């Protein structure tokens, strides 16, 4: 697996813009900063897998891109839902997005290991 640094910087910028969008959307909410930082991080990981990762083996690259696309959509939907709902405590947000990120990393690791 190779990481393209230029695309990784673009991915970082896109995820920062998404985080700012969640920050602006949740203006005045008690957990505005948490949702902004969480949204930025949870969008960065699958977006990085989608754009910045490459591999010599087309099977690995295709599977990682498909996996990253699915989890990117799940993370965006999750962050939109938590932006609409007023959170009494951040526990549900942290647990839900944490499980999604860890599942993405675990499945991605399993895909890479399966083809080597």
C-alpha positions in Angstrom: 0.0 0.0 0.0 1.2 3.4 -0.9 0.0 6.8 0.3 0.0 9.7 -2.1 1.0 12.8 0.0 -0.7 15.3 -2.3 -4.0 13.5 -2.2 -3.6 13.1 1.5 -3.3 16.8 2.0 -6.4 17.3 -0.2 -8.2 14.8 1.9 -7.2 16.6 5.0 -8.5 19.9 3.6 -11.8 18.3 2.5 -12.4 16.7 5.9 -11.5 20.0 7.6 -14.1 21.8 5.5 -16.7 19.0 6.4 -15.8 19.5 10.1 -16.3 23.3 9.7 -19.6 22.6 8.0 -20.8 20.5 11.0 -19.4 23.2 13.3 -21.5 25.9 11.6 -24.5 23.7 11.4 -24.5 23.1 15.1 -24.1 26.8 16.1 -24.9 27.3 19.8 -25.3 23.6 20.6 -23.5 22.4 23.7 -21.4 19.8 21.9 -20.7 21.9 18.8 -17.0 21.4 18.9 -17.2 17.7 19.6 -19.4 17.1 16.5 -17.1 19.3 14.4 -13.9 17.5 15.4 -15.6 14.1 15.3 -17.1 14.8 11.9 -13.7 15.9 10.6 -11.9 12.8 11.9 -14.5 10.3 10.9 -14.7 11.7 7.4 -10.9 11.9 7.0 -10.2 8.2 7.5 -12.5 6.7 4.8 -11.9 9.7 2.5 -8.2 9.0 2.8 -8.7 5.4 2.0 -10.8 6.4 -1.0 -8.4 9.0 -2.5 -4.9 8.7 -1.1 -4.3 5.0 -0.8 -3.1 3.0 -3.8 -1.8 -0.5 -4.3 0.0 -2.5 -7.0 -2.7 -5.2 -6.8 -5.9 -4.0 -8.4 -8.1 -6.3 -6.2 -6.8 -4.7 -3.0 -7.2 -1.2 -4.3 -10.7 -1.8 -5.6 -11.9 -3.5 -2.4 -10.5 -0.7 -0.2 -12.1 2.0 -2.4 -15.5 0.2 -2.2 -15.1 -0.2 1.6 -14.1 3.4 2.0 -17.1 4.6 -0.1 -19.5 2.7 2.0 -18.1 3.9 5.3 -17.7 7.5 4.0 -21.5 7.5 3.3 -22.2 5.9 6.7 -20.1 8.5 8.5 -21.7 11.4 6.6 -25.2 10.1 7.3 -24.3 9.5 11.0 -22.9 13.0 11.4 -25.9 14.6 9.7 -28.3 12.7 12.0 -26.3 13.7 15.1 -26.3 17.3 13.8 -30.1 17.3 13.5 -30.7 15.7 16.9 -29.9 17.8 20.0 -27.6 15.7 22.2 -28.2 15.6 25.9 -24.9 13.8 26.3 -22.2 13.0 23.7 -22.2 9.3 24.7 -24.3 8.0 21.7 -22.3 10.1 19.2 -18.9 8.9 20.5 -19.9 5.3 20.7 -21.7 5.2 17.3 -18.9 6.9 15.3 -16.2 5.1 17.3 -17.7 1.7 16.3 -18.0 2.8 12.7 -14.4 3.9 12.5 -13.1 0.8 14.3 -15.2 -1.4 12.0 -13.8 0.4 9.0 -10.2 -0.1 10.1 -10.8 -3.8 11.1 -12.5 -4.7 7.7 -9.8 -2.7 5.8 -7.1 -4.6 7.6 -8.8 -7.9 6.9 -9.1 -7.1 3.2 -5.4 -6.2 2.9 -4.4 -9.4 4.8 -6.7 -11.6 2.8 -5.0 -10.7 -0.5 -1.4 -11.0 0.6 
